[in-house]
Amino acid sequence: MANRIFKESQTYIGTWVMYFIILAEVPILILLIVLYATSEDKQEMAIALGVVLGTMALILSLILNLKLETRIDDDNISFRYLPFIRTWRQYPKAIIASAEVIKYSPISDYGGWGIKGNKTTKAYSVLGDEGILLDVGEKKKILIGTMKSKELTGFIENWMEE
């Protein structure tokens, strides 16, 4: 398996989360535009409309820019969760006691998707209910979500044997 590399990139673009946020924002915008049109104090309503539009744009921008990137090469398992974790977090093969692809419950096990966890367990996920669970020693576990569990399972089995 020398020089094989596993790469995965996950985003919210084109998922139900993005469409849900857009569908939630549209009625609010319509309501605000109607209120602006019927308001007597146009300046105050324009400020309110600007603040709400700005907030909605920031939320949508954040969701569209979230990206979980995973990279596994001969020596390391690396990941980053943009825009929060910009540099690659690397776990050398030598310190990984075990690595396995698991199915988990994001809500009951970790409290949802995103960056979750406590002192001993951290989870980094975008969507789905599958991930690679790393035991990196000192009672510390890392879960990195994946949407390519079948491909990753075979890759990890070969990677751990070498």
Contact map, one row per residue, 1 for C-alpha under 8 A:
111100000000000000000000000000000000000000000000000000000000000000000000000000000000000000000000000000000000000000000000000000000000000000000000000000000000011000
111100000000000000000000000000000000000000000000000000000000000000000000010000000000000000000000000000000000000000000000000000000000000000000000000000000000000000
111110000000000000000000000000000000000000000000000000000000000000000000110000000000000000000000000000000000000000000000000000000000000000000000000000000000000000
111111000000000000000000000000000000000000000000000000000000000000000000110000000000000000000000000000000000000000000000000000000000000000000000000000000000000000
001111100000000000000000000000000000000000000000000000000000000000000011110000000000000000000000000000000000000000000000000000000000000000000000000000000000000000
000111110000000000000000000000000000000000000000000000000000000000000111100000000000000000000000000000000000000000000000000000000000000000000000000000010010000000
000011111000000000000000000000000000000000000000000000000000000000001111000000000000000000000000000000000000000000000000000000000000000000000000000000000000000000
000001111100000000000000000000000000000000000000000000000000000000001110000000000000000000000000000000000000000000000000000000000000000000000000010100000000000000
000000111110000000000000000000000000000000000000000000000000000000111100000000000000000000000000000000000000000000000000000000000000000000000000000000000000000000
000000011111000000000000000000000000000000000000000000000000000000111000000000000000000000000000000000000000000000000000000001000000000000000000011000000000000000
000000001111100000000000000000000000000000000000000000000000000111110000000000000000000000000000000000000000000000000000000001000000000000000000000000000000000000
000000000111111011000000000000000000000000000000000000000000001101100000000000000000000000000000000000000000000000000000000001100000000000000000000000000000000000
000000000011111001000000000000000000000000000000000000000000000100000000000000000000000000000000000000000000000000000000000000000000000000000000000000000000000000
000000000001111101100000000000000000000000000000000000000000000000000000000000000000000000000000000000000000000000000000000000000000000000000000000000000000000000
000000000001111111100000000000000000000000000000000000000000000000000000000000000000000000000000000000000000000000000000000000000000000000000000000000000000000000
000000000000011111110000000000000000000000000000000000000000000000000000000000000000000000000000000000000000000000000000000000000000000000000000000000000000000000
000000000001001111111000000000000000000000000000000000000000000000000000000000000000000000000000000000000000000000000000000000000000000000000000000000000000000000
000000000001111111111100000000000000000000000000000000000001001100000000000000000000000000000000000000000000000000000000000000000000000000000000000000000000000000
000000000000011111111110000000000000000000000000000000000000000000000000000000000000000000000000000000000000000000000000000000000000000000000000000000000000000000
000000000000000111111111000000000000000000000000000000000000000000000000000000000000000000000000000000000000000000000000000000000000000000000000000000000000000000
000000000000000011111111100000000000000000000000000000000001000000000000000000000000000000000000000000000000000000000000000000000000000000000000000000000000000000
000000000000000001111111110000000000000000000000000000000001000000000000000000000000000000000000000000000000000000000000000000000000000000000000000000000000000000
000000000000000000111111111000000000000000000000000000000000000000000000000000000000000000000000000000000000000000000000000000000000000000000000000000000000000000
000000000000000000011111111100000000000000000000000000000000000000000000000000000000000000000000000000000000000000000000000000000000000000000000000000000000000000
000000000000000000001111111110000000000000000000000000010000000000000000000000000000000000000000000000000000000000000000000000000000000000000000000000000000000000
000000000000000000000111111111000000000000000000000000000000000000000000000000000000000000000000000000000000000000000000000000000000000000000000000000000000000000
000000000000000000000011111111100000000000000000000000000000000000000000000000000000000000000000000000000000000000000000000000000000000000000000000000000000000000
000000000000000000000001111111110000000000000000000000000000000000000000000000000000000000000000000000000000000000000000000000000000000000000000000000000000000000
000000000000000000000000111111111000000000000000000010000000000000000000000000000000000000000000000000000000000000000000000000000000000000000000000000000000000000
000000000000000000000000011111111100000000000000000000000000000000000000000000000000000000000000000000000000000000000000000000000000000000000000000000000000000000
000000000000000000000000001111111110000000000000000000000000000000000000000000000000000000000000000000000000000000000000000000000000000000000000000000000000000000
000000000000000000000000000111111111000000000000100000000000000000000000000000000000000000000000000000000000000000000000000000000000000000000000000000000000000000
000000000000000000000000000011111111100000000000100000000000000000000000000000000000000000000000000000000000000000000000000000000000000000000000000000000000000000
000000000000000000000000000001111111110000000000000000000000000000000000000000000000000000000000000000000000000000000000000000000000000000000000000000000000000000
000000000000000000000000000000111111111000001000000000000000000000000000000000000000000000000000000000000000000000000000000000000000000000000000000000000000000000
000000000000000000000000000000011111111001001100100000000000000000000000000000000000000000000000000000000000000000000000000000000000000000000000000000000000000000
000000000000000000000000000000001111111000000000000000000000000000000000000000000000000000000000000000000000000000000000000000000000000000000000000000000000000000
000000000000000000000000000000000111111100000000000000000000000000000000000000000000000000000000000000000000000000000000000000000000000000000000000000000000000000
000000000000000000000000000000000011111111001000000000000000000000000000000000000000000000000000000000000000000000000000000000000000000000000000000000000000000000
000000000000000000000000000000000000011111000000000000000000000000000000000000000000000000000000000000000000000000000000000000000000000000000000000000000000000000
000000000000000000000000000000000000001111111000000000000000000000000000000000000000000000000000000000000000000000000000000000000000000000000000000000000000000000
000000000000000000000000000000000001001111111100000000000000000000000000000000000000000000000000000000000000000000000000000000000000000000000000000000000000000000
000000000000000000000000000000000000000011111110000000000000000000000000000000000000000000000000000000000000000000000000000000000000000000000000000000000000000000
000000000000000000000000000000000000000011111111000000000000000000000000000000000000000000000000000000000000000000000000000000000000000000000000000000000000000000
000000000000000000000000000000000011001011111111100000000000000000000000000000000000000000000000000000000000000000000000000000000000000000000000000000000000000000
000000000000000000000000000000000001000001111111110000000000000000000000000000000000000000000000000000000000000000000000000000000000000000000000000000000000000000
000000000000000000000000000000000000000000111111111000000000000000000000000000000000000000000000000000000000000000000000000000000000000000000000000000000000000000
000000000000000000000000000000000000000000011111111100000000000000000000000000000000000000000000000000000000000000000000000000000000000000000000000000000000000000
000000000000000000000000000000011001000000001111111110000000000000000000000000000000000000000000000000000000000000000000000000000000000000000000000000000000000000
000000000000000000000000000000000000000000000111111111000000000000000000000000000000000000000000000000000000000000000000000000000000000000000000000000000000000000
000000000000000000000000000000000000000000000011111111100000000000000000000000000000000000000000000000000000000000000000000000000000000000000000000000000000000000
000000000000000000000000000000000000000000000001111111110000000000000000000000000000000000000000000000000000000000000000000000000000000000000000000000000000000000
000000000000000000000000000010000000000000000000111111111000000000000000000000000000000000000000000000000000000000000000000000000000000000000000000000000000000000
000000000000000000000000000000000000000000000000011111111100000000000000000000000000000000000000000000000000000000000000000000000000000000000000000000000000000000
000000000000000000000000000000000000000000000000001111111110000000000000000000000000000000000000000000000000000000000000000000000000000000000000000000000000000000
000000000000000000000000100000000000000000000000000111111111000000000000000000000000000000000000000000000000000000000000000000000000000000000000000000000000000000
000000000000000000000000000000000000000000000000000011111111100000000000000000000000000000000000000000000000000000000000000000000000000000000000000000000000000000
000000000000000000000000000000000000000000000000000001111111110000000000000000000000000000000000000000000000000000000000000000000000000000000000000000000000000000
000000000000000000000000000000000000000000000000000000111111111000000000000000000000000000000000000000000000000000000000000000000000000000000000000000000000000000
000000000000000001001100000000000000000000000000000000011111111100000000000000000000000000000000000000000000000000000000000000000000000000000000000000000000000000
000000000000000000000000000000000000000000000000000000001111111110000000000000000000000000000000000000000000000000000000000000000000000000000000000000000000000000
000000000000000000000000000000000000000000000000000000000111111111000000000000000000000000000000000000000000000000000000000000000000000000000000000000000000000000
000000000001000001000000000000000000000000000000000000000011111111000000000000000000000000000000000000000000000000000000000000000000000000000000000000000000000000
000000000011100001000000000000000000000000000000000000000001111111000000000000000000000000000000000000000000000000000000000000000000000000000000000000000000000000
000000000010000000000000000000000000000000000000000000000000111111100000000000000110000000000000000000000000000000000000000000000000000000000000000000000000000000
000000000011000000000000000000000000000000000000000000000000011111110000000000001110000000000000000000000000000000000000000000000000000000000000000000000000000000
000000001111000000000000000000000000000000000000000000000000000011111000000000001110000000000000000000000000000000000000000001000000000000000000000000000000000000
000000001110000000000000000000000000000000000000000000000000000001111100000000111100000000000000000000000000000000000000000111000000000000000000000000000000000000
000000111100000000000000000000000000000000000000000000000000000000111110000000111000000000000000000000000000000000000000000000000000000000000000000000000000000000
000001111000000000000000000000000000000000000000000000000000000000011111000011110000000000000000000000000000000000000000000000000000000000000001000000000000000000
000011110000000000000000000000000000000000000000000000000000000000001111100011100000000000000000000000000000000000000000000000000000000000000000000000000000000000
000011100000000000000000000000000000000000000000000000000000000000000111111111000000000000000000000000000000000000000000000000000000000000000000000000000000000000
001111000000000000000000000000000000000000000000000000000000000000000011111110000000000000000000000000000000000000000000000000000000000000000000000000000000000000
011110000000000000000000000000000000000000000000000000000000000000000001111100000000000000000000000000000000000000000000000000000000000000000000000000000000001000
000000000000000000000000000000000000000000000000000000000000000000000001111110000000000000011000000000000000000000000000000000000000000000000000000000000000000000
000000000000000000000000000000000000000000000000000000000000000000000001111111000000000001111000000000000000000000000000000000000000000000000000000000000000000000
000000000000000000000000000000000000000000000000000000000000000000000111101111100000000001111000000000000000000000000000000000000000000000000000000000000000000000
000000000000000000000000000000000000000000000000000000000000000000000111000111110000000111100000000000000000000000000000000000000000000000000000000000000000000000
000000000000000000000000000000000000000000000000000000000000000000011110000011111000000111000000000000000000000000000000000000000000000000000001000000000000000000
000000000000000000000000000000000000000000000000000000000000000000011100000001111100111110000000000000000000000000000000000000000000000000000000000000000000000000
000000000000000000000000000000000000000000000000000000000000000001111000000000111111110000000000000000000000000000000000000100000000000000000000000000000000000000
000000000000000000000000000000000000000000000000000000000000000011110000000000011111110000000000000000000000000000000000000000000000000000000000000000000000000000
000000000000000000000000000000000000000000000000000000000000000011100000000000001111110000000000000000000000000000000000000000000000000000000000000000000000000000
000000000000000000000000000000000000000000000000000000000000000000000000000000001111110000000000000000000000000000000000000000000000000000000000000000000000000000
000000000000000000000000000000000000000000000000000000000000000000000000000000011111111100000000000000000000000000000000000000000000000000000000000000000000000000
000000000000000000000000000000000000000000000000000000000000000000000000000000011111111100000000000000000000000000000000000000000000000000000000000000000000000000
000000000000000000000000000000000000000000000000000000000000000000000000000000010000111110000000000000000000000000000000000000000000000000000000000000000000000000
000000000000000000000000000000000000000000000000000000000000000000000000000001110000111111000000000000000000000000000000000000000000000000000000000000000000000000
000000000000000000000000000000000000000000000000000000000000000000000000000001110000001111100000000000000000000000000000000000000000000000000000000000000000000000
000000000000000000000000000000000000000000000000000000000000000000000000000111100000000111110000000000000000000000000000000000000000000000000000000000000000000000
000000000000000000000000000000000000000000000000000000000000000000000000000111000000000011111011000000000000000000000000000000000000000100000000000000000000000000
000000000000000000000000000000000000000000000000000000000000000000000000001110000000000001111111000000000000000000000000000000000000000000000000000000000000000000
000000000000000000000000000000000000000000000000000000000000000000000000001110000000000000111111000000000000000000000000000000000000000000000000000000000000000000
000000000000000000000000000000000000000000000000000000000000000000000000000000000000000000011111100000000000000000000000000000000000000000000000000000000000000000
000000000000000000000000000000000000000000000000000000000000000000000000000000000000000000111111100000000000000000000000000000000000000110000000000000000000000000
000000000000000000000000000000000000000000000000000000000000000000000000000000000000000000111111111000000000000000000000000000000000011110000000000000000000000000
000000000000000000000000000000000000000000000000000000000000000000000000000000000000000000000111111000000000000000000000000000000000011110000000000000000000000000
000000000000000000000000000000000000000000000000000000000000000000000000000000000000000000000001111100000000000000000000000000000000111100000000000000000000000100
000000000000000000000000000000000000000000000000000000000000000000000000000000000000000000000001111110000000000000000000000000000001111000000000000000000001000100
000000000000000000000000000000000000000000000000000000000000000000000000000000000000000000000000011111000000000000000000000000000001110000000000000000001001100000
000000000000000000000000000000000000000000000000000000000000000000000000000000000000000000000000001111100000000000000000000000000111100000000000000010011001000000
000000000000000000000000000000000000000000000000000000000000000000000000000000000000000000000000000111110000000000000000000000000111100000000000000000000000000000
000000000000000000000000000000000000000000000000000000000000000000000000000000000000000000000000000011111000000000000000000000001110000000000000000000000000000000
000000000000000000000000000000000000000000000000000000000000000000000000000000000000000000000000000001111100100000000000000000001110000000000000000000000000000000
000000000000000000000000000000000000000000000000000000000000000000000000000000000000000000000000000000111111110000000000000000001000000000000000000000000000000000
000000000000000000000000000000000000000000000000000000000000000000000000000000000000000000000000000000011111111110000000000000011000000000000000000000000000000000
000000000000000000000000000000000000000000000000000000000000000000000000000000000000000000000000000000001111111110000000000000000000000000000000000000000000000000
000000000000000000000000000000000000000000000000000000000000000000000000000000000000000000000000000000001111111100000000000000000000000000000000000000000000000000
000000000000000000000000000000000000000000000000000000000000000000000000000000000000000000000000000000011111111100000000000000000000000000000000000000000000000000
000000000000000000000000000000000000000000000000000000000000000000000000000000000000000000000000000000001111111110011000001000000000000000000000000000000000000000
000000000000000000000000000000000000000000000000000000000000000000000000000000000000000000000000000000000111111110010000000000000000000000000000000000000000000000
000000000000000000000000000000000000000000000000000000000000000000000000000000000000000000000000000000000111111111010000000000000000000000000000000000000000000000
000000000000000000000000000000000000000000000000000000000000000000000000000000000000000000000000000000000110011111110000000111100000000000000000000000000000000000
000000000000000000000000000000000000000000000000000000000000000000000000000000000000000000000000000000000000000111110000001111000000000000000000000000000000000000
000000000000000000000000000000000000000000000000000000000000000000000000000000000000000000000000000000000000000011111000011110000000000000000000000000000000000000
000000000000000000000000000000000000000000000000000000000000000000000000000000000000000000000000000000000000011111111100011100000000000000000000000000000000000000
000000000000000000000000000000000000000000000000000000000000000000000000000000000000000000000000000000000000010000111111111000000000000000000000000000000000000000
000000000000000000000000000000000000000000000000000000000000000000000000000000000000000000000000000000000000000000011111110000000000000000000000000000000000000000
000000000000000000000000000000000000000000000000000000000000000000000000000000000000000000000000000000000000000000001111110000000000000000010000000000000000000000
000000000000000000000000000000000000000000000000000000000000000000000000000000000000000000000000000000000000000000001111110000000000000000111000000000000000000000
000000000000000000000000000000000000000000000000000000000000000000000000000000000000000000000000000000000000000000001111111000000000000000011110000000000000000000
000000000000000000000000000000000000000000000000000000000000000000000000000000000000000000000000000000000000000000111111111100000000000000001110000000000000000000
000000000000000000000000000000000000000000000000000000000000000000000000000000000000000000000000000000000000010001111000111110000000000000000111100000000000000000
000000000000000000000000000000000000000000000000000000000000000000010000000000001000000000000000000000000000000011110000011111000000000000000111100000000000000000
000000000000000000000000000000000000000000000000000000000000000000010000000000000000000000000000000000000000000011100000001111110010000000000011110000000000000000
000000000111000000000000000000000000000000000000000000000000000000110000000000000000000000000000000000000000000011000000000111110000000000000000100000000000000000
000000000001000000000000000000000000000000000000000000000000000000000000000000000000000000000000000000000000000010000000000011111000000000000000101000000000000000
000000000000000000000000000000000000000000000000000000000000000000000000000000000000000000000000000000000100000000000000000011111100000000000000111000000000000000
000000000000000000000000000000000000000000000000000000000000000000000000000000000000000000000000000000111100000000000000000000111110000000000000100000000000000000
000000000000000000000000000000000000000000000000000000000000000000000000000000000000000000000000000011110000000000000000000000011111000000000000111010000000000000
000000000000000000000000000000000000000000000000000000000000000000000000000000000000000000000000000011110000000000000000000010001111100000000011111010000000000000
000000000000000000000000000000000000000000000000000000000000000000000000000000000000000000000000001111000000000000000000000000000111110000000011110000000000000000
000000000000000000000000000000000000000000000000000000000000000000000000000000000000000000000000011111000000000000000000000000000011111000001111000000000000000000
000000000000000000000000000000000000000000000000000000000000000000000000000000000000000000000001111100000000000000000000000000000001111100001110000000000000000000
000000000000000000000000000000000000000000000000000000000000000000000000000000000000000000000001111000000000000000000000000000000000111110111100000000000000000000
000000000000000000000000000000000000000000000000000000000000000000000000000000000000000000100011110000000000000000000000000000000000011111111100000000000000000000
000000000000000000000000000000000000000000000000000000000000000000000000000000000000000000000011100000000000000000000000000000000000001111111000000000000000000000
000000000000000000000000000000000000000000000000000000000000000000000000000000000000000000000000000000000000000000000000000000000000000111110000000000000000000000
000000000000000000000000000000000000000000000000000000000000000000000000000000000000000000000000000000000000000000000001000000000000001111111000000000000000000000
000000000000000000000000000000000000000000000000000000000000000000000000000000000000000000000000000000000000000000000011100000000000001111111100000000000000000000
000000000000000000000000000000000000000000000000000000000000000000000000000000000000000000000000000000000000000000000001110000000000111110111110000000000000000000
000000000000000000000000000000000000000000000000000000000000000000000000000000000000000000000000000000000000000000000000111100000000111100011111000000000000000000
000000000000000000000000000000000000000000000000000000000000000000000000000000000000000000000000000000000000000000000000111110000011110000001111100000000000000000
000000000000000000000000000000000000000000000000000000000000000000000100000000100000000000000000000000000000000000000000001110000011100000000111110000000000000000
000000000000000000000000000000000000000000000000000000000000000000000000000000000000000000000000000000000000000000000000001111111111000000000011111000000000000000
000000010100000000000000000000000000000000000000000000000000000000000000000000000000000000000000000000000000000000000000000010010111000000000001111110000000000000
000000000100000000000000000000000000000000000000000000000000000000000000000000000000000000000000000000000000000000000000000000110110000000000000111110000000000000
000000010000000000000000000000000000000000000000000000000000000000000000000000000000000000000000000000000000000000000000000000000000000000000000011111110000000000
000000000000000000000000000000000000000000000000000000000000000000000000000000000000000000000000000010000000000000000000000000000110000000000000011111111000000000
000000000000000000000000000000000000000000000000000000000000000000000000000000000000000000000000000000000000000000000000000000000000000000000000000111111100000000
000000000000000000000000000000000000000000000000000000000000000000000000000000000000000000000000000000000000000000000000000000000000000000000000000111111110000000
000001000000000000000000000000000000000000000000000000000000000000000000000000000000000000000000000010000000000000000000000000000000000000000000000111111111000000
000000000000000000000000000000000000000000000000000000000000000000000000000000000000000000000000000110000000000000000000000000000000000000000000000011111111100000
000000000000000000000000000000000000000000000000000000000000000000000000000000000000000000000000000000000000000000000000000000000000000000000000000001111111110000
000001000000000000000000000000000000000000000000000000000000000000000000000000000000000000000000000000000000000000000000000000000000000000000000000000111111111000
000000000000000000000000000000000000000000000000000000000000000000000000000000000000000000000000001110000000000000000000000000000000000000000000000000011111111100
000000000000000000000000000000000000000000000000000000000000000000000000000000000000000000000000000100000000000000000000000000000000000000000000000000001111111110
100000000000000000000000000000000000000000000000000000000000000000000000000000000000000000000000000000000000000000000000000000000000000000000000000000000111111111
100000000000000000000000000000000000000000000000000000000000000000000000010000000000000000000000000000000000000000000000000000000000000000000000000000000011111111
000000000000000000000000000000000000000000000000000000000000000000000000000000000000000000000000011000000000000000000000000000000000000000000000000000000001111111
000000000000000000000000000000000000000000000000000000000000000000000000000000000000000000000000000000000000000000000000000000000000000000000000000000000000111111
000000000000000000000000000000000000000000000000000000000000000000000000000000000000000000000000000000000000000000000000000000000000000000000000000000000000011111
